[in-house]
Amino acid sequence: MKSLARVFSLLLAALAAVAGYSQAYGVFGGSDIVVPGFNISSQGIRVSSAGGDLLRFDQPLEGVKVLSRSDRQAMYFAEPQAWCPDRIRVDLRSPGFEIHTSFGLQLHLSTLQAPILTVDDASYDGITTPAKDWVLIGHRDKQPPILLAFPDGPQAVEVSGRAGNWTLTIAKGHEGWFRVCLPLGQERQSASHVSALGAIAKKLVSEAEYWTAPSPVLESFKVHQDGDELRALWMFDRPGALVPPAALLSAIPGSTKIISAYVDAAAPMEDGPTAFCTTNRLELRFPMPKLQPGRPLGQGEFSRFLLPAELTGPKEGFEAAMALMRFDRPSTAASEAESLLEAHRRSIEIWARPLDSGSGTHVDLKGDQVDKIAAGALVQQAVNASAGSSARNQLLAELLWQRGWRTWAIHGDESTADKRAAAAGFAAIACALDQDPARRLDGAMLRAGLDAQNELPRYRAEHGLKDSATANRAPVPGILQALMPRGDAEAHPFGLLLRSPVGFTGDRKLSVSGVRREARFGWFENELRTSQFTLASDLEFGFAPVAQLSLLERDPDGIVTYRPSAPGFCRALIRLPEGTVFPPAVDPPAYSATESTL
C-alpha cells in the first residue's frame, strides 16, 4: 500500500512539473474536489444543497492532491486505504464522477432506516442486491437518489448494520473504477412507493448507456466562421457527451444554437439541465459577425480624444480600449497605452493570488480583482487589434483559464458574482476583437454564459432547486449586442462602427468624411518617402488618390503602398459596392456597471 502511494506521489510531481498548471482549469483551480451536484470532502459524499445524507468513507481520506486538471476534467489522488477511494476522476463532459478503489469501497450512513437499493428489475429494502451493472441508492425521505455504475462488470452491494449505522459494501475486493452520479438530478425524490421506484428503474434502463458508460474521449475540435456565425464542432469517440448546461440555457434567448441531436435526461442540476448527445458530435453555432483587422473606418467626427491617467478599474479600462479603436486617435496613442498597461501589470502583482503550483500567474481565484484584470485585458486587446497584431494577451488568457466548461462563466466565489459578470463581458468584447476563430469562440461562449446565468433563477424555481443566482448586469450591453447579436436587444452605434466593412492598420491619425458608401479619408505626412498601411476588407471596393499623393496602390492582401507628392495632408477615396455603407462615427457609450440587464 505504501509503495503504491509513493508511485502516485512521484507521478503527481512529474505531471505538475511538466504541466506547470499553465493550461485552463475552470472550476478546478483550488485544492478542493469539485463535482457538479456533489460536495466531496475527506469525510465522504453528499448531494450538495439538497439536504442529502452524508455517505461517509470508511476512513477519512488522507493526502488528497490534484494529480492533473484542465477546464474540463480533474484527477485527485488520496493515500490508498482499505475500503476507501485512492483516486477520484471528474470529467465535465460526463455525469457525476468516477471512483477508483484497490480493495473495494464501504460507505456508512446514519439514517434510521436502511437505504432502498434499486436495480434494473427490482428494489431491495435493507438487503444485499444481486450483482448488477448499476444500483440506485434511495431513501424514504425526500432526497436525490445516487446511482452507482460498474463499467468493469456487475457488482453486488451488500447492506449491513442497524438503525443509525448502516454500511454499504461495494465492489468487495475489486480493483477498478465505478461511476457515481445523479440520474434524477438534484431534485428531491421519495423512494417509499413501489410505483415510484418502478418508474425510476424503467427510466434508468432506457438511459443506462448515457449514465453508466465511460467518459467520451475528445478526438477532434474545429471552429470556423460561416457568414455572421461561428460554428464549433467537438468530435468524440462515442455518443453520450453532456451538452453544457450553459448551451441549453443560452439557447432560450438565442445566443447559442444547438445543432447536434440530444436527449433531455430530465435530471435538473443547480447549474442547469442535463442532456446527452445521441451521436458522437457536439455542434454549436453562435451569432458573431467577423470584424476586420485594425481600426474600423466610419464617417464623421468623434469628441475629444482622451486616455485615462491610469487603469484604476473597469471604467478606465473600457474608456481607454474604445478610444484606442477610434480611427482619429493620435499616432502616439499605442505607446501611451503600453505605458498604462505596464503600470497596470505592476499593480496586479500586488494582489495576485498564484495557483498552488507556484507558477506565478496573476489569476485571482476568488474573483475580488477579476474585473480589474479584465479591464487590462480589454485594453491590451484593443492595442493588438488596432495594430492588426495576433500577439498573445496574457491577461485575457488568465481570465479564460477561469471559465468553466458547464457554465461558460468565470469561476469564483458567489460574493464576487457582479465583478465576474463584468469581467466576462469585457473578456467577451476582447475576444470579439481577435481574428483567431478559436479566441472569438471563447468570447461567444462568455456572452452565452452571461445569458445562461440570467436564465438560471427561472430554471431553478421551476425545479424547486436552491436559488442563489441573480441576473447579471452588463456594464456595456449595447456593445455586446452589436458584436454578438441575439434577439431584438438594442445595439450601440459604436459597436456597429466596430463592424465596419473596412479596417485600417497603421499608426496614422485619420479624418474621414463622406456620404454612405463613399468615404474620403486623410492623414498628415511630413516626409516624401514611400510608406505602407493596410486596408482590410472582404469586399471589392473602389480606391483612388484625391490629393497630395504621387503613388497609391493596394495589393490583394490589402497592403497599401503610397508616396506623398508634397508635405501636407494626403487624401484618398474609398467607394464601397452597392448595398454597403460606412457606419457613422459616434462616441462609445459611457461605462455604467448597472446600465441594464443582459
Summary of the structure (lengths in Angstrom):
residues: 598
radius of gyration: 28.3
end to end distance: 54.2
largest distance: 98.9
contacts: 2079
relative contact order: 0.10
helix: 26%
strand: 28%
